Amino acid sequence: MAANSNPYVSRLEFFPLSIHYTHTERSSQVDRAGVSDIIVKATSSEGVVGWGESCSGANLASVLEALKAMEPFVIGSSPWESERIRADLWHKGLWGFRKGTASFAYAGIDMALWDICGKTVNQPLYRLLGGLLRGHASYFYYLAWGDAEDLANQCAQGWGKGYRVFYLKVGKDIAAERQMVDQVRASLPDGAALRIDANASWRVAEAIRNLSLLGAPNIDFVEQPVPPDPIDNMKEVRARGGVAICANEGLYSAEDTYRQITNRTADIYCFSPYWVGSLLEFQRLSRVAAFEGLQVCKHTHGEFGIAAAASHHVLLTLPNIVEGNQQTAQVMSDDILTTRLPIADGPIWGTPEGAGLGVDVDEDKLARYYEEYLRHGQILPYKEDVLRQRDLTMGK
């Protein structure tokens, strides 16, 4: 096909994996015990291997099928043409009609192609994306729901590891959440920032009231207090809530993200490559936010080290990121990398060394957690027994 001077993608492999958290993640939206994502392994005609990670979202099997459907557009193409491949997929492959699933899937292929490119020229990804604007990015400490003693212990542990931004889910039981927020504030020293995330669970008036109850002026920002549509929901809470507002739900595609940013629905926009379909789209839209005088927080649905590393490279090229970006490395029981991520043990991740993504995959662990998925399937974002119990109480 192509000569060695024009390498092409000769093979794609997909590995659905399941890895558990150290504890169950609970919020108004999810009740899940870990992460199931799909690892993408791309091999070039020159034998260079690139790694990527596709987010599973609600249903891993649908994302896996999307990846398989995308394969003909990728095999035989240059790894240097990821944006052209993506454009063809959206138009000729009709994935523009299913942008959410397409973005979750293609983001993993895109990472793997960039990894090949970086390894081919022996350069780290951030250099291919324009170079460093900063030498490090910082990440938050994810607090789990708990009683007063447990929350105090979590805060002490996080502070002791150097974390200065703490994150707590709300939106399910305001009375209990008010107690938890009070406990966290009492447990954290001066200089710590507390963020909350309601996952769009409040109405406008309810959000304004609840933010007052939770002490809005002392909250760093609230993520997605109300549903994203109509966009005036967020605008009104931003104007009346007395606290900085962060948007996440509603950034379901590149177009949605652009619409939200240019309509100034929030002060901070929390998204990632798998929301908008590629590393470059994440970088471009983050720079749109910068032009608007707004900030970006890197989002996670729960992720392994490959997706974390790819997004970190982009963060290092941006002028407008927050302190305390999102991560789940801290709560993962394991990963598939040969070395532990810096943010598994502290808030700071510096400049990665090595070509491409700068991480190496432990293929024994890859095989182990692939087998875990084959045996037990996707780690669902909900507990089936909880749903059945709810149906029983509703008389179904």
C-alpha positions as CSV (number, residue, x, y, z in Angstrom):
1,M,0.0,0.0,0.0
2,A,2.0,3.0,1.3
3,A,5.7,3.3,1.4
4,N,7.6,3.4,4.7
5,S,8.0,7.2,4.3
6,N,4.2,7.4,4.5
7,P,3.1,5.2,7.3
8,Y,-0.5,4.2,7.7
9,V,-2.6,2.5,10.3
10,S,-2.4,-1.2,9.6
11,R,-4.3,-2.6,12.6
12,L,-6.8,-1.6,15.3
13,E,-7.6,-3.7,18.4
14,F,-10.2,-3.0,21.1
15,F,-10.1,-4.2,24.7
16,P,-13.0,-3.5,27.0
17,L,-11.8,-3.5,30.6
18,S,-13.3,-3.3,34.0
19,I,-11.3,-2.0,37.1
20,H,-12.9,-1.3,40.4
21,Y,-12.7,1.8,42.6
22,T,-11.4,1.5,46.2
23,H,-15.0,2.4,47.3
24,T,-18.4,2.9,45.6
25,E,-18.9,6.3,44.0
26,R,-22.3,7.7,44.9
27,S,-24.2,10.9,43.8
28,S,-27.6,12.0,42.7
29,Q,-26.8,10.5,39.3
30,V,-24.5,7.4,39.8
31,D,-24.0,4.5,42.1
32,R,-21.0,2.6,40.7
33,A,-18.1,0.5,41.9
34,G,-15.5,1.3,39.2
35,V,-14.7,2.1,35.6
36,S,-15.4,0.1,32.4
37,D,-13.7,1.7,29.4
38,I,-12.3,0.4,26.0
39,I,-8.6,0.5,25.4
40,V,-7.7,1.1,21.7
41,K,-4.4,-0.3,20.4
42,A,-3.4,1.1,17.0
43,T,-0.4,-0.3,15.0
44,S,1.2,1.5,12.1
45,S,2.7,0.0,9.0
46,E,6.1,0.7,10.5
47,G,5.2,-1.3,13.7
48,V,4.7,1.7,16.0
49,V,2.0,1.1,18.6
50,G,-0.3,3.8,19.9
51,W,-2.6,3.6,22.8
52,G,-6.0,5.3,23.4
53,E,-9.0,5.0,25.6
54,S,-12.7,5.3,24.7
55,C,-15.2,6.3,27.4
56,S,-18.0,3.8,27.8
57,G,-20.7,6.1,29.1
58,A,-24.1,4.5,29.6
59,N,-23.4,1.4,27.6
60,L,-20.0,0.0,26.8
61,A,-21.2,-2.4,24.1
62,S,-22.6,0.4,22.0
63,V,-19.3,2.3,22.1
64,L,-17.5,-0.9,21.1
65,E,-19.8,-1.4,18.2
66,A,-19.2,2.2,17.2
67,L,-15.4,1.6,17.3
68,K,-15.8,-1.5,15.0
69,A,-17.9,0.6,12.6
70,M,-15.2,3.3,12.5
71,E,-12.4,0.8,11.6
72,P,-12.8,1.0,7.8
73,F,-12.2,4.8,8.0
74,V,-9.0,4.4,10.0
75,I,-7.2,1.3,8.5
76,G,-5.0,2.4,5.6
77,S,-5.1,6.1,6.7
78,S,-2.2,8.1,7.9
79,P,-2.0,8.5,11.7
80,W,-1.2,12.2,11.0
81,E,-4.7,12.7,9.5
82,S,-6.9,12.2,12.6
83,E,-9.0,15.3,12.1
84,R,-9.6,14.4,8.5
85,I,-10.7,10.9,9.5
86,R,-13.0,12.3,12.2
87,A,-14.6,14.7,9.6
88,D,-15.2,11.7,7.2
89,L,-16.7,9.7,10.0
90,W,-19.1,12.5,11.0
91,H,-20.2,13.1,7.4
92,K,-19.7,10.0,5.2
93,G,-20.0,7.6,8.1
94,L,-23.2,9.3,9.3
95,W,-21.8,9.6,12.9
96,G,-22.9,13.2,12.9
97,F,-26.3,11.9,13.7
98,R,-25.0,10.2,16.9
99,K,-22.4,12.6,18.1
100,G,-22.3,11.6,21.7
101,T,-21.5,7.9,21.1
102,A,-19.3,8.9,18.2
103,S,-17.2,11.2,20.4
104,F,-16.9,8.7,23.2
105,A,-15.6,6.1,20.7
106,Y,-13.5,8.2,18.3
107,A,-11.7,10.0,21.2
108,G,-9.9,6.7,21.9
109,I,-8.8,6.2,18.3
110,D,-7.7,9.8,18.2
111,M,-5.5,9.4,21.3
112,A,-3.9,6.3,19.8
113,L,-3.1,8.0,16.5
114,W,-1.5,11.0,18.3
115,D,0.5,8.5,20.4
116,I,1.8,6.9,17.1
117,C,2.7,10.3,15.8
118,G,4.6,11.3,18.9
119,K,6.5,8.0,19.0
120,T,7.3,8.3,15.3
121,V,9.1,11.6,15.7
122,N,10.2,10.9,19.3
123,Q,8.4,13.9,20.7
124,P,5.9,14.3,23.6
125,L,2.3,15.0,22.6
126,Y,2.3,18.5,24.1
127,R,4.9,19.6,21.6
128,L,2.8,18.4,18.7
129,L,-0.1,20.4,20.1
130,G,1.9,23.7,20.1
131,G,4.2,23.4,23.2
132,L,4.0,24.2,26.9
133,L,2.3,27.1,28.4
134,R,2.8,25.7,31.9
135,G,5.0,23.1,33.5
136,H,2.3,21.3,35.5
137,A,-1.4,21.1,36.1
138,S,-3.1,20.4,39.4
139,Y,-6.0,18.0,40.3
140,F,-8.7,17.8,42.9
141,Y,-9.3,15.4,45.8
142,Y,-12.6,13.4,45.3
143,L,-14.5,13.1,48.6
144,A,-16.8,10.2,49.1
145,W,-20.1,10.5,51.0
146,G,-19.7,9.5,54.6
147,D,-20.4,10.4,58.2
148,A,-18.7,13.1,60.1
149,E,-15.7,11.0,61.2
150,D,-15.2,9.5,57.8
151,L,-15.3,12.9,56.1
152,A,-12.9,14.4,58.6
153,N,-10.5,11.5,57.9
154,Q,-10.8,11.9,54.2
155,C,-10.1,15.7,54.5
156,A,-7.0,15.0,56.6
157,Q,-5.7,12.4,54.3
158,G,-6.2,14.6,51.2
159,W,-4.7,17.7,52.9
160,G,-1.7,15.6,54.1
161,K,-1.0,14.5,50.5
162,G,-1.0,18.1,49.3
163,Y,-4.4,18.4,47.8
164,R,-5.9,21.9,48.1
165,V,-9.1,21.5,46.0
166,F,-11.8,19.2,47.4
167,Y,-14.9,18.0,45.5
168,L,-18.2,16.7,46.9
169,K,-21.3,15.4,45.1
170,V,-24.7,16.9,46.1
171,G,-28.2,17.0,44.7
172,K,-29.9,14.0,46.5
173,D,-30.7,15.0,50.1
174,I,-30.1,18.7,50.9
175,A,-30.3,18.2,54.7
176,A,-27.7,15.5,54.7
177,E,-25.5,17.4,52.2
178,R,-25.7,20.5,54.3
179,Q,-24.3,18.5,57.2
180,M,-21.5,17.0,55.0
181,V,-20.6,20.4,53.6
182,D,-20.4,21.8,57.2
183,Q,-18.2,18.9,58.2
184,V,-15.9,19.3,55.3
185,R,-15.5,23.0,56.0
186,A,-14.8,22.3,59.7
187,S,-12.2,19.7,58.7
188,L,-10.2,21.6,56.1
189,P,-7.6,24.2,57.0
190,D,-7.6,27.7,55.6
191,G,-6.6,27.8,52.0
192,A,-8.6,24.7,50.9
193,A,-11.2,25.2,48.2
194,L,-14.5,23.2,48.3
195,R,-16.4,22.5,45.1
196,I,-19.8,20.8,44.8
197,D,-21.5,19.0,41.9
198,A,-25.3,18.7,41.7
199,N,-25.4,16.8,38.3
200,A,-28.3,19.0,37.1
201,S,-30.6,17.7,39.9
202,W,-32.1,21.0,41.0
203,R,-34.6,23.4,39.5
204,V,-33.7,27.1,39.3
205,A,-35.4,28.4,42.4
206,E,-34.4,25.2,44.3
207,A,-30.7,25.7,43.2
208,I,-30.7,29.3,44.5
209,R,-32.2,28.3,47.8
210,N,-29.9,25.3,48.2
211,L,-26.8,27.2,47.4
212,S,-27.7,29.7,50.1
213,L,-28.2,26.8,52.6
214,L,-24.8,25.4,51.6
215,G,-23.0,28.7,52.1
216,A,-22.6,29.8,48.5
217,P,-20.0,32.5,49.1
218,N,-17.6,29.9,50.6
219,I,-18.0,27.5,47.7
220,D,-15.3,27.6,45.0
221,F,-17.8,26.7,42.4
222,V,-20.9,24.6,41.9
223,E,-20.9,22.3,38.9
224,Q,-24.2,21.9,36.9
225,P,-26.7,23.0,39.5
226,V,-29.6,22.8,37.0
227,P,-30.4,21.1,33.7
228,P,-28.6,22.6,30.7
229,D,-31.6,23.3,28.6
230,P,-32.9,25.8,28.1
231,I,-29.6,27.7,28.5
232,D,-31.4,30.4,30.5
233,N,-31.5,28.0,33.4
234,M,-27.8,28.2,34.0
235,K,-27.7,31.9,33.2
236,E,-30.2,32.7,35.9
237,V,-28.4,30.7,38.5
238,R,-25.2,32.3,37.5
239,A,-26.8,35.7,38.0
240,R,-28.6,35.0,41.2
241,G,-26.7,32.1,42.9
242,G,-23.9,34.1,44.6
243,V,-21.3,31.6,43.5
244,A,-19.2,30.7,40.4
245,I,-21.0,28.3,38.1
246,C,-19.4,25.4,36.2
247,A,-21.1,23.7,33.2
248,N,-20.8,20.0,32.4
249,E,-24.0,18.4,31.4
250,G,-25.0,20.0,28.1
251,L,-21.5,19.9,26.6
252,Y,-22.6,16.8,24.7
253,S,-20.8,17.6,21.4
254,A,-18.4,20.2,20.0
255,E,-21.3,22.2,18.7
256,D,-23.1,22.1,22.1
257,T,-19.9,23.1,23.9
258,Y,-19.4,26.1,21.5
259,R,-23.0,27.2,22.0
260,Q,-22.7,27.0,25.8
261,I,-19.4,28.9,25.9
262,T,-20.4,31.7,23.5
263,N,-23.7,32.1,25.3
264,R,-21.7,32.5,28.6
265,T,-23.9,30.1,30.5
266,A,-21.1,29.5,33.1
267,D,-17.8,30.8,34.5
268,I,-16.1,27.4,34.0
269,Y,-16.6,24.7,31.4
270,C,-15.9,21.2,32.5
271,F,-15.3,18.8,29.5
272,S,-12.7,16.6,27.9
273,P,-11.7,15.0,24.6
274,Y,-14.4,12.3,24.8
275,W,-17.1,15.0,25.1
276,V,-16.1,16.6,21.9
277,G,-14.4,13.8,20.0
278,S,-10.7,14.6,19.8
279,L,-7.8,16.2,21.5
280,L,-7.6,19.1,19.1
281,E,-11.4,19.8,19.6
282,F,-10.8,19.9,23.3
283,Q,-7.9,22.3,22.8
284,R,-9.7,24.5,20.3
285,L,-12.8,24.9,22.4
286,S,-10.8,25.5,25.5
287,R,-9.2,28.4,23.7
288,V,-12.6,29.7,22.6
289,A,-13.4,29.8,26.3
290,A,-10.1,31.7,26.9
291,F,-11.1,34.3,24.3
292,E,-14.4,34.7,26.2
293,G,-12.5,35.3,29.5
294,L,-13.7,32.0,30.9
295,Q,-11.9,29.0,32.4
296,V,-11.8,25.2,31.7
297,C,-11.8,22.3,34.1
298,K,-10.8,18.9,32.6
299,H,-13.6,16.5,33.2
300,T,-13.6,12.7,33.9
301,H,-16.4,10.1,33.8
302,G,-14.0,7.8,35.5
303,E,-10.9,6.9,33.5
304,F,-7.8,4.8,33.3
305,G,-4.3,6.3,32.9
306,I,-4.3,6.5,29.1
307,A,-7.2,9.0,29.0
308,A,-5.8,10.9,32.0
309,A,-2.4,11.2,30.3
310,A,-3.8,12.4,27.0
311,S,-5.9,15.1,28.5
312,H,-3.0,16.2,30.7
313,H,-0.8,16.9,27.7
314,V,-3.6,19.2,26.4
315,L,-3.9,21.0,29.8
316,L,-0.2,21.9,29.6
317,T,-0.9,23.8,26.4
318,L,-3.9,25.9,27.7
319,P,-3.9,29.4,29.1
320,N,-7.1,29.2,31.1
321,I,-7.3,26.0,33.2
322,V,-8.5,25.9,36.8
323,E,-6.5,24.7,39.8
324,G,-7.9,21.2,40.7
325,N,-8.9,19.5,37.5
326,Q,-10.9,16.2,37.7
327,Q,-9.3,12.8,38.2
328,T,-10.1,9.3,39.5
329,A,-6.6,8.0,39.7
330,Q,-6.8,8.6,43.5
331,V,-9.8,6.2,43.9
332,M,-8.8,3.5,41.4
333,S,-7.8,0.1,42.9
334,D,-5.4,-0.4,40.0
335,D,-4.5,0.8,36.5
336,I,-3.0,-0.8,33.3
337,L,0.1,1.4,33.2
338,T,3.6,0.2,34.1
339,T,4.1,3.2,36.4
340,R,1.7,4.9,38.8
341,L,0.2,8.2,37.8
342,P,1.5,11.2,39.9
343,I,-2.1,12.2,40.6
344,A,-2.8,8.9,42.3
345,D,-0.8,10.2,45.3
346,G,-0.9,14.0,45.1
347,P,-2.4,16.9,43.2
348,I,0.5,17.9,40.9
349,W,1.4,16.4,37.6
350,G,4.4,17.9,35.9
351,T,5.7,17.6,32.4
352,P,5.6,14.1,31.0
353,E,8.8,12.5,29.8
354,G,8.9,10.2,26.8
355,A,7.4,10.3,23.3
356,G,3.7,10.3,22.5
357,L,1.5,10.1,25.5
358,G,4.5,9.3,27.7
359,V,2.9,6.3,29.3
360,D,3.5,2.6,28.9
361,V,0.8,-0.2,29.1
362,D,1.4,-3.3,31.2
363,E,0.0,-5.9,28.8
364,D,-0.4,-8.5,31.6
365,K,-2.7,-6.1,33.4
366,L,-4.5,-5.3,30.2
367,A,-5.2,-9.0,29.7
368,R,-6.3,-9.4,33.4
369,Y,-8.8,-6.6,33.3
370,Y,-10.0,-7.6,29.8
371,E,-10.8,-11.0,31.4
372,E,-12.6,-9.3,34.2
373,Y,-14.8,-7.6,31.7
374,L,-15.5,-10.8,29.8
375,R,-16.5,-12.6,33.1
376,H,-18.6,-9.9,34.6
377,G,-19.4,-7.3,32.0
378,Q,-19.6,-3.6,32.3
379,I,-19.4,-2.0,35.7
380,L,-22.8,-0.2,35.5
381,P,-23.4,3.4,36.6
382,Y,-26.3,2.1,38.8
383,K,-27.1,-0.8,41.1
384,E,-29.7,-3.1,39.7
385,D,-30.9,-4.2,43.1
386,V,-31.5,-0.6,44.0
387,L,-33.6,-0.1,40.9
388,R,-35.6,-3.3,41.7
389,Q,-36.2,-2.1,45.3
390,R,-37.4,1.2,44.0
391,D,-39.9,-0.5,41.7
392,L,-41.2,-2.6,44.6
393,T,-41.8,0.5,46.7
394,M,-43.6,2.1,43.8
395,G,-45.8,-1.0,43.4
396,K,-44.5,-2.0,40.1
